[in-house]
């Protein structure tokens, strides 16, 4: 299976929504992408999709060539410190069609997304996610770095990555994320 990773394009919205629905069910993570697209700070270059080049036939589905099978999104946010606001990105959501999970698509999206964030000059990425999964990409507990999470994010799930070494030096404060993900699981 050959995968291409590219920035979201006009016309990808329905396919991204479908991948989100299949990955998360109807818990609201799907709608958050639609809401974020309307924000003036939305950057389509930080909304990446994975596209397969061939068809995949499985027991429960058929995925045609040139279909979007995964999506990752990085959103602007700030860390509020006593000295002012520090810009950062918040990763989420990341989704892969269930029948194609555990095949490296999510990892490829993550690596490509983090590289795109670096290319665009971003320095810090925060997320709320599984503490066993994200450390492989360099994420560490954010509280250990002096960052506080919004009350809806459990401490063990709140993680941070410096895209630029030293980006968090002297940064202590609270993550201000302009939206809330619904609880899942």
C-alpha positions as a Markdown table, in Angstrom:
| # | Residue | x | y | z |
|---|---|---|---|---|
| 1 | Unk | 0.0 | 0.0 | 0.0 |
| 2 | Unk | 1.5 | 3.3 | -1.1 |
| 3 | Unk | 0.6 | 6.4 | 1.0 |
| 4 | Unk | 1.0 | 10.0 | 0.0 |
| 5 | Unk | 0.9 | 12.7 | 2.7 |
| 6 | Unk | -0.2 | 16.2 | 1.6 |
| 7 | Unk | -1.8 | 19.3 | 2.9 |
| 8 | Unk | -5.6 | 19.4 | 3.0 |
| 9 | Unk | -7.1 | 20.9 | -0.2 |
| 10 | Unk | -10.5 | 22.4 | -0.9 |
| 11 | Unk | -12.9 | 19.5 | -1.5 |
| 12 | Unk | -11.3 | 17.3 | 1.1 |
| 13 | Unk | -13.7 | 18.3 | 3.9 |
| 14 | Unk | -16.2 | 15.4 | 3.5 |
| 15 | Unk | -13.5 | 12.8 | 3.3 |
| 16 | Unk | -11.8 | 14.2 | 6.4 |
| 17 | Unk | -15.2 | 14.2 | 8.2 |
| 18 | Unk | -15.7 | 10.5 | 7.2 |
| 19 | Unk | -12.3 | 9.4 | 8.4 |
| 20 | Unk | -13.0 | 11.2 | 11.7 |
| 21 | Unk | -16.4 | 9.6 | 12.1 |
| 22 | Unk | -15.0 | 6.1 | 11.3 |
| 23 | Unk | -12.1 | 6.6 | 13.8 |
| 24 | Unk | -14.0 | 8.3 | 16.6 |
| 25 | Unk | -17.7 | 7.6 | 16.1 |
| 26 | Unk | -20.1 | 10.4 | 16.7 |
| 27 | Unk | -18.4 | 12.0 | 19.7 |
| 28 | Unk | -17.9 | 15.5 | 18.3 |
| 29 | Unk | -14.2 | 15.2 | 17.3 |
| 30 | Unk | -15.5 | 15.3 | 13.7 |
| 31 | Unk | -17.2 | 18.6 | 14.1 |
| 32 | Unk | -14.2 | 20.3 | 15.7 |
| 33 | Unk | -12.3 | 20.2 | 12.4 |
| 34 | Unk | -15.2 | 22.0 | 10.7 |
| 35 | Unk | -15.4 | 24.6 | 13.5 |
| 36 | Unk | -11.6 | 25.2 | 13.4 |
| 37 | Unk | -11.7 | 25.7 | 9.6 |
| 38 | Unk | -13.7 | 28.8 | 10.2 |
| 39 | Unk | -11.1 | 30.3 | 12.5 |
| 40 | Unk | -9.0 | 33.1 | 11.0 |
| 41 | Unk | -5.9 | 31.4 | 12.4 |
| 42 | Unk | -6.7 | 28.1 | 10.6 |
| 43 | Unk | -3.7 | 27.0 | 8.5 |
| 44 | Unk | -4.6 | 24.4 | 5.8 |
| 45 | Unk | -0.9 | 23.6 | 5.5 |
| 46 | Unk | -1.0 | 22.2 | 9.1 |
| 47 | Unk | -4.0 | 20.0 | 8.2 |
| 48 | Unk | -2.5 | 17.0 | 6.6 |
| 49 | Unk | -4.1 | 14.0 | 5.0 |
| 50 | Unk | -2.8 | 10.6 | 4.0 |
| 51 | Unk | -4.0 | 9.3 | 0.6 |
| 52 | Unk | -3.7 | 5.8 | -0.7 |
| 53 | Unk | -2.8 | 5.2 | -4.3 |
| 54 | Unk | -4.5 | 1.8 | -4.7 |
| 55 | Unk | -7.7 | 0.1 | -3.6 |
| 56 | Unk | -8.0 | -1.9 | -0.4 |
| 57 | Unk | -10.7 | -4.5 | -0.1 |
| 58 | Unk | -11.5 | -5.6 | 3.5 |
| 59 | Unk | -14.1 | -7.6 | 5.2 |
| 60 | Unk | -16.1 | -4.5 | 6.1 |
| 61 | Unk | -15.2 | -2.0 | 3.5 |
| 62 | Unk | -13.7 | -1.1 | 0.2 |
| 63 | Unk | -11.4 | 1.9 | 0.0 |
| 64 | Unk | -10.8 | 3.1 | -3.5 |
| 65 | Unk | -7.6 | 4.6 | -5.0 |
| 66 | Unk | -6.9 | 8.2 | -4.1 |
| 67 | Unk | -9.0 | 8.0 | -1.0 |
| 68 | Unk | -8.1 | 9.9 | 2.2 |
| 69 | Unk | -7.5 | 7.4 | 4.9 |
| 70 | Unk | -6.0 | 9.6 | 7.6 |
| 71 | Unk | -5.9 | 13.1 | 8.9 |
| 72 | Unk | -3.9 | 15.2 | 11.4 |
| 73 | Unk | -4.4 | 18.8 | 12.4 |
| 74 | Unk | -2.3 | 21.3 | 14.3 |
| 75 | Unk | -4.0 | 24.4 | 15.7 |
| 76 | Unk | -2.7 | 27.7 | 17.0 |
| 77 | Unk | -2.9 | 28.2 | 20.8 |
| 78 | Unk | -1.0 | 30.1 | 23.5 |
| 79 | Unk | 0.7 | 29.4 | 26.8 |
| 80 | Unk | -0.3 | 32.1 | 29.2 |
| 81 | Unk | 2.7 | 33.0 | 31.4 |
| 82 | Unk | 3.4 | 35.8 | 34.0 |
| 83 | Unk | 5.4 | 37.5 | 31.2 |
| 84 | Unk | 2.8 | 37.3 | 28.5 |
| 85 | Unk | 1.6 | 34.7 | 25.9 |
| 86 | Unk | 3.9 | 32.2 | 24.2 |
| 87 | Unk | 2.6 | 30.9 | 20.9 |
| 88 | Unk | 2.3 | 27.1 | 20.4 |
| 89 | Unk | 0.3 | 24.6 | 18.5 |
| 90 | Unk | -2.2 | 22.0 | 19.7 |
| 91 | Unk | -2.3 | 18.7 | 17.9 |
| 92 | Unk | -5.6 | 17.2 | 17.4 |
| 93 | Unk | -7.4 | 15.5 | 16.2 |
| 94 | Unk | -5.4 | 12.7 | 14.5 |
| 95 | Unk | -7.5 | 10.0 | 12.8 |
| 96 | Unk | -7.0 | 6.9 | 10.6 |
| 97 | Unk | -9.7 | 4.7 | 9.2 |
| 98 | Unk | -10.1 | 1.8 | 11.7 |
| 99 | Unk | -9.3 | -1.0 | 9.1 |
| 100 | Unk | -6.0 | 0.7 | 8.3 |
| 101 | Unk | -4.9 | 1.5 | 11.9 |
| 102 | Unk | -1.7 | -0.1 | 13.2 |
| 103 | Unk | -0.1 | 0.0 | 9.8 |
| 104 | Unk | 2.1 | 3.1 | 10.3 |
| 105 | Unk | -0.3 | 5.7 | 8.7 |
| 106 | Unk | -0.8 | 7.6 | 12.0 |
| 107 | Unk | 3.0 | 7.6 | 12.7 |
| 108 | Unk | 3.7 | 8.8 | 9.1 |
| 109 | Unk | 1.2 | 11.6 | 9.5 |
| 110 | Unk | 2.7 | 12.6 | 12.9 |
| 111 | Unk | 6.3 | 12.7 | 11.5 |
| 112 | Unk | 5.2 | 14.7 | 8.4 |
| 113 | Unk | 3.1 | 17.0 | 10.5 |
| 114 | Unk | 5.8 | 17.8 | 13.0 |
| 115 | Unk | 8.2 | 18.4 | 10.2 |
| 116 | Unk | 5.8 | 20.8 | 8.5 |
| 117 | Unk | 5.4 | 22.6 | 11.9 |
| 118 | Unk | 9.2 | 23.0 | 12.1 |
| 119 | Unk | 9.4 | 24.3 | 8.5 |
| 120 | Unk | 6.8 | 26.9 | 9.3 |
| 121 | Unk | 8.8 | 28.1 | 12.3 |
| 122 | Unk | 6.6 | 26.8 | 15.1 |
| 123 | Unk | 8.5 | 25.9 | 18.3 |
| 124 | Unk | 6.1 | 24.1 | 20.7 |
| 125 | Unk | 3.4 | 21.5 | 20.2 |
| 126 | Unk | 1.0 | 20.4 | 23.0 |
| 127 | Unk | -1.6 | 17.6 | 22.9 |
| 128 | Unk | -3.9 | 15.5 | 25.0 |
| 129 | Unk | -3.5 | 11.8 | 24.2 |
| 130 | Unk | -2.5 | 8.3 | 25.2 |
| 131 | Unk | 0.7 | 8.6 | 27.4 |
| 132 | Unk | 1.9 | 5.3 | 26.0 |
| 133 | Unk | 1.7 | 6.3 | 22.3 |
| 134 | Unk | 3.1 | 9.9 | 22.0 |
| 135 | Unk | 6.5 | 9.6 | 23.8 |
| 136 | Unk | 7.8 | 7.7 | 20.7 |
| 137 | Unk | 7.6 | 11.1 | 18.9 |
| 138 | Unk | 9.4 | 12.9 | 21.7 |
| 139 | Unk | 6.4 | 14.1 | 23.7 |
| 140 | Unk | 6.8 | 14.4 | 27.5 |
| 141 | Unk | 4.5 | 15.2 | 30.3 |
| 142 | Unk | 3.7 | 18.9 | 30.1 |
| 143 | Unk | 3.3 | 19.4 | 33.8 |
| 144 | Unk | 6.9 | 18.2 | 34.3 |
| 145 | Unk | 7.9 | 21.2 | 32.1 |
| 146 | Unk | 5.9 | 23.7 | 34.2 |
| 147 | Unk | 2.8 | 23.8 | 32.0 |
| 148 | Unk | -0.8 | 23.5 | 33.4 |
| 149 | Unk | -3.6 | 21.9 | 31.4 |
| 150 | Unk | -7.1 | 23.2 | 31.1 |
| 151 | Unk | -9.3 | 21.4 | 33.6 |
| 152 | Unk | -10.8 | 19.1 | 30.9 |
| 153 | Unk | -7.4 | 17.5 | 30.1 |
| 154 | Unk | -6.1 | 14.8 | 32.6 |
| 155 | Unk | -2.5 | 15.5 | 33.6 |
| 156 | Unk | -1.3 | 12.1 | 32.4 |
| 157 | Unk | -2.6 | 12.8 | 28.9 |
| 158 | Unk | -1.3 | 16.4 | 28.7 |
| 159 | Unk | 2.0 | 16.3 | 26.8 |
| 160 | Unk | 4.4 | 18.7 | 25.1 |
| 161 | Unk | 7.2 | 18.6 | 22.5 |
| 162 | Unk | 9.8 | 21.2 | 21.8 |
| 163 | Unk | 10.2 | 21.5 | 18.0 |
| 164 | Unk | 13.2 | 23.7 | 18.7 |
| 165 | Unk | 15.5 | 22.7 | 21.5 |
| 166 | Unk | 15.2 | 25.1 | 24.4 |
| 167 | Unk | 11.8 | 26.5 | 23.2 |
| 168 | Unk | 10.4 | 25.9 | 26.7 |
| 169 | Unk | 13.3 | 27.3 | 28.6 |
| 170 | Unk | 11.8 | 29.7 | 31.1 |
| 171 | Unk | 8.2 | 29.1 | 30.0 |
| 172 | Unk | 5.9 | 28.3 | 32.9 |
| 173 | Unk | 2.2 | 28.8 | 32.5 |
| 174 | Unk | -1.2 | 27.6 | 31.5 |
| 175 | Unk | -2.2 | 26.2 | 28.1 |
| 176 | Unk | -5.0 | 28.3 | 26.6 |
| 177 | Unk | -6.7 | 26.0 | 24.0 |
| 178 | Unk | -9.6 | 27.9 | 22.3 |
| 179 | Unk | -11.9 | 24.8 | 22.1 |
| 180 | Unk | -12.7 | 21.7 | 24.0 |
| 181 | Unk | -12.6 | 18.1 | 22.7 |
| 182 | Unk | -15.5 | 15.9 | 24.0 |
| 183 | Unk | -14.5 | 13.1 | 26.2 |
| 184 | Unk | -14.3 | 9.7 | 24.4 |
| 185 | Unk | -13.9 | 6.1 | 25.5 |
